[in-house]
Amino acid sequence: MAIHEQQKNALGKIWKAFAYSKAEIALAAGVNRSTVSNWFSRGRISATGAIRLEHDKRLKGVITKEEMRPDVTEWFGV
């Protein structure tokens, strides 16, 4: 599966885990709703957003930051 498709699938898992609420995703990631809308528009979450969301209880055991951003090869500050 191509990286872009993996990232879109990851967004789908996030979307479902947060009961289809961009506002809830934004709150958990510490960003505003428009940032989350941008993630969905471009089909990719930010690396920082992936780190923050990985630790949310709704995503524990559902998806990792590496699955959200398979193109990131090195994670700093984690």
C-alpha positions in Angstrom: 0.0 0.0 0.0 1.3 3.4 -0.9 2.3 5.8 1.9 -0.4 8.3 0.9 -3.1 5.7 1.1 -1.8 4.5 4.5 -2.0 8.1 5.7 -5.6 8.4 4.5 -6.5 5.1 6.2 -5.0 6.4 9.4 -7.1 9.5 9.2 -10.2 7.3 8.8 -9.3 5.4 12.0 -8.8 8.7 13.8 -12.1 10.0 12.5 -14.0 6.9 13.7 -12.2 6.8 17.1 -13.2 10.4 17.8 -16.9 9.8 16.8 -16.5 11.7 13.6 -15.8 15.0 15.4 -13.0 17.3 14.0 -13.5 19.5 17.1 -12.7 16.5 19.4 -9.6 15.6 17.3 -8.5 19.2 17.5 -8.9 19.3 21.3 -7.0 16.1 21.8 -4.2 17.2 19.4 -3.9 20.7 20.9 -4.7 22.4 17.6 -7.6 24.4 16.2 -10.4 22.8 14.1 -9.2 24.4 10.9 -5.8 22.6 11.3 -7.6 19.3 11.5 -9.7 20.2 8.4 -6.4 20.9 6.6 -5.1 17.4 7.6 -8.2 15.9 6.1 -8.0 18.1 3.0 -4.4 17.1 2.2 -4.9 13.5 3.4 -2.1 13.6 6.1 -1.8 14.5 9.7 1.1 16.5 10.9 3.9 14.6 12.7 3.3 16.7 15.8 -0.4 15.9 15.7 0.5 12.2 15.3 2.6 12.3 18.4 0.0 14.0 20.5 -2.9 11.9 19.3 -1.0 8.6 19.8 -1.3 9.2 23.6 -5.0 9.9 23.6 -7.0 7.2 25.3 -9.4 6.8 22.3 -6.5 5.8 20.1 -4.6 3.5 22.5 -4.3 0.2 20.8 -6.0 1.5 17.7 -3.2 3.3 15.8 0.4 4.4 16.4 2.2 7.6 15.3 4.2 5.4 12.9 1.0 4.2 11.2 -0.3 7.8 11.1 2.9 9.0 9.4 4.7 6.1 7.8 6.9 8.6 5.9 8.5 9.9 9.1 11.8 8.0 9.6 13.0 9.6 12.8 11.0 10.9 15.7 12.6 13.7 17.8 11.7 14.5 21.3 9.7 11.3 21.9 
